[in-house]
Amino acid sequence: MSSSSSTSDMKTYTSSRDQDECQPEPEDKNIYSVQYHIFDTNHQSLVLDQDQFILKAVPRKHDEPAETFDVLPAYIEDVDINPIFLAVLNGELCLCCDVVNEEPTLQLKNINIQTLNSLRYYDRLPFTFLKEKNGSVFTLESMKNPGYFIYTTMMPGQPVGVTKEKDKNNIYFDFEPVNMNLNDQEAK
């Protein structure tokens, strides 16, 4: 997955399409999500805290399996950077950046990742993140709230959120592909 953009350029994400209009369906309707483990540059794994219904960053333990994230391309026109959807729990719980109490907030929504591209343009924007390569790692910027990036703190066990303060927080992530058995892929 590659993307190209100058980090010094000011980014504005707009589309010529009417926001209430449905996006045309992709030509290949058999698009599957790809599974990854996501780690920050401090070797913390992003994991789901099912008791609190939030994502946390915890120290990576090689003897324990990391959380599996489903990543699916988002069909958004007029965007140069790689737009994606992210989900946990077998694609059933999607990451969403929406405004709560006048502040963009990272949330988990109970919606299947495979259904997001069929939503109206405006309805899928909170679920869309721009995955931009920065050296060997990636940033994940909210498409609905430009300038807000998914981040982790240095302190283990803290919730994952979104921030505009890029210098004070870790906004860089590594996507490690989940090894799949070919028989598992054919079963999808």
C-alpha positions as CSV (number, residue, x, y, z in Angstrom):
1,M,0.0,0.0,0.0
2,S,1.7,3.2,-1.1
3,S,0.8,6.8,-1.0
4,S,2.4,10.0,-2.1
5,S,2.2,13.4,-0.6
6,S,4.5,16.1,0.5
7,T,4.3,16.6,4.3
8,S,4.8,20.3,3.9
9,D,1.8,20.8,1.6
10,M,-1.4,21.9,3.3
11,K,-4.0,19.2,2.9
12,T,-7.7,19.8,2.2
13,Y,-9.9,16.8,1.5
14,T,-12.9,17.6,-0.6
15,S,-14.8,15.8,-3.2
16,S,-16.7,17.1,-6.2
17,R,-19.4,14.6,-5.5
18,D,-22.6,15.6,-3.7
19,Q,-22.2,14.4,-0.1
20,D,-25.7,12.8,-0.1
21,E,-25.0,10.9,-3.3
22,C,-24.1,7.2,-3.1
23,Q,-20.7,6.3,-4.4
24,P,-20.7,3.9,-7.4
25,E,-19.9,0.4,-6.4
26,P,-16.4,-0.9,-7.2
27,E,-16.0,-3.0,-10.3
28,D,-14.6,-5.8,-8.3
29,K,-17.3,-6.6,-5.7
30,N,-15.3,-9.4,-4.1
31,I,-12.9,-7.0,-2.3
32,Y,-11.7,-8.5,1.0
33,S,-10.1,-6.8,3.9
34,V,-6.5,-7.6,4.7
35,Q,-5.5,-8.4,8.2
36,Y,-2.7,-6.7,10.2
37,H,-1.3,-6.4,13.6
38,I,-0.7,-2.7,14.3
39,F,2.2,-1.5,16.5
40,D,3.4,2.0,17.4
41,T,7.1,3.0,17.2
42,N,7.4,2.4,21.0
43,H,6.7,-1.3,20.4
44,Q,3.2,-1.1,21.9
45,S,0.5,-3.2,20.3
46,L,-2.9,-1.7,19.7
47,V,-5.5,-4.0,21.5
48,L,-9.2,-4.0,22.2
49,D,-10.2,-3.6,25.8
50,Q,-13.6,-5.4,25.6
51,D,-14.6,-4.3,29.1
52,Q,-14.3,-0.6,28.4
53,F,-15.0,-0.8,24.6
54,I,-11.8,1.1,23.7
55,L,-8.5,0.6,22.0
56,K,-5.4,0.6,24.2
57,A,-1.7,0.6,23.5
58,V,0.1,-2.1,25.5
59,P,3.7,-3.4,25.5
60,R,4.2,-5.9,22.7
61,K,4.6,-9.4,24.0
62,H,5.9,-11.9,21.5
63,D,4.4,-14.9,23.3
64,E,0.9,-13.4,23.1
65,P,-1.1,-12.9,19.9
66,A,-1.6,-9.2,19.0
67,E,-5.0,-7.8,18.1
68,T,-6.0,-8.5,14.5
69,F,-7.2,-5.5,12.5
70,D,-9.1,-5.7,9.3
71,V,-8.1,-3.1,6.8
72,L,-10.2,-2.3,3.7
73,P,-9.7,0.2,1.0
74,A,-12.2,3.1,1.1
75,Y,-13.6,4.2,-2.2
76,I,-13.2,8.0,-2.1
77,E,-12.6,10.0,-5.2
78,D,-10.2,12.9,-5.5
79,V,-7.9,11.8,-2.7
80,D,-4.2,11.2,-3.4
81,I,-3.4,9.5,-0.1
82,N,-4.5,5.9,0.6
83,P,-8.0,6.0,2.2
84,I,-8.8,3.0,4.4
85,F,-11.3,1.6,6.9
86,L,-10.0,-0.2,10.1
87,A,-11.9,-2.7,12.3
88,V,-11.4,-5.3,15.0
89,L,-13.4,-8.3,16.1
90,N,-13.4,-9.9,12.7
91,G,-14.4,-6.7,10.9
92,E,-17.4,-6.1,13.1
93,L,-16.2,-3.2,15.2
94,C,-14.9,-0.2,13.1
95,L,-12.7,2.7,14.1
96,C,-14.5,6.0,13.7
97,C,-13.3,9.6,14.3
98,D,-16.4,11.7,15.0
99,V,-17.0,14.9,17.0
100,V,-18.1,14.4,20.6
101,N,-18.6,17.5,22.8
102,E,-17.1,19.7,20.0
103,E,-13.9,17.6,19.8
104,P,-12.9,14.9,17.4
105,T,-12.8,11.6,19.3
106,L,-11.7,8.1,18.3
107,Q,-14.6,5.6,18.8
108,L,-15.5,2.1,18.0
109,K,-18.8,1.5,16.2
110,N,-20.6,-1.7,15.8
111,I,-20.8,-1.9,12.0
112,N,-19.3,-4.5,9.6
113,I,-16.3,-3.2,7.7
114,Q,-17.6,-4.7,4.4
115,T,-20.7,-2.5,4.5
116,L,-18.8,0.9,4.8
117,N,-18.2,1.4,1.1
118,S,-22.0,1.1,0.5
119,L,-22.7,4.1,2.8
120,R,-23.3,7.6,1.5
121,Y,-20.2,9.6,1.1
122,Y,-20.8,11.8,4.2
123,D,-21.8,8.8,6.3
124,R,-18.6,6.9,5.7
125,L,-16.2,9.9,6.2
126,P,-15.9,9.3,10.0
127,F,-14.7,5.8,9.3
128,T,-12.1,6.8,6.7
129,F,-8.5,7.2,7.6
130,L,-5.7,8.3,5.3
131,K,-2.8,5.9,5.6
132,E,0.3,7.8,4.6
133,K,3.8,6.3,4.5
134,N,6.5,8.2,6.4
135,G,9.8,6.4,6.0
136,S,9.1,2.8,7.1
137,V,6.0,3.6,9.2
138,F,2.6,5.1,8.6
139,T,0.3,7.9,9.9
140,L,-3.4,7.5,10.1
141,E,-5.2,10.8,9.6
142,S,-9.0,11.3,10.0
143,M,-10.6,12.2,6.7
144,K,-13.6,13.7,8.4
145,N,-11.4,15.8,10.8
146,P,-8.3,16.8,8.7
147,G,-5.2,17.3,10.9
148,Y,-6.3,14.8,13.5
149,F,-4.1,11.7,13.7
150,I,-4.5,8.4,15.6
151,Y,-2.0,8.4,18.4
152,T,-0.6,6.5,21.4
153,T,1.2,7.8,24.5
154,M,4.5,6.7,26.0
155,M,2.6,5.3,29.0
156,P,1.5,1.7,28.5
157,G,-2.1,0.8,28.9
158,Q,-3.5,4.2,27.9
159,P,-6.4,4.6,25.4
160,V,-5.6,5.2,21.8
161,G,-7.0,8.5,20.6
162,V,-6.8,11.3,18.0
163,T,-4.7,14.4,18.3
164,K,-3.6,17.5,16.5
165,E,-0.4,17.7,18.6
166,K,1.8,15.6,16.5
167,D,5.0,16.6,18.3
168,K,3.7,15.6,21.8
169,N,2.3,12.2,20.8
170,N,3.3,9.1,18.8
171,I,1.4,9.1,15.5
172,Y,3.5,6.6,13.7
173,F,2.5,2.9,13.2
174,D,3.8,-0.3,11.7
175,F,1.4,-2.6,10.0
176,E,2.5,-6.2,10.3
177,P,0.6,-8.6,8.0
178,V,-1.2,-11.5,9.7
179,N,0.0,-14.8,8.3
180,M,-2.9,-16.6,6.8
181,N,-3.3,-20.1,5.6
182,L,-4.4,-20.3,2.0
183,N,-7.3,-22.6,3.0
184,D,-8.5,-19.8,5.4
185,Q,-8.5,-17.3,2.5
186,E,-10.4,-19.7,0.2
187,A,-13.1,-20.1,2.9
188,K,-13.9,-16.4,2.8
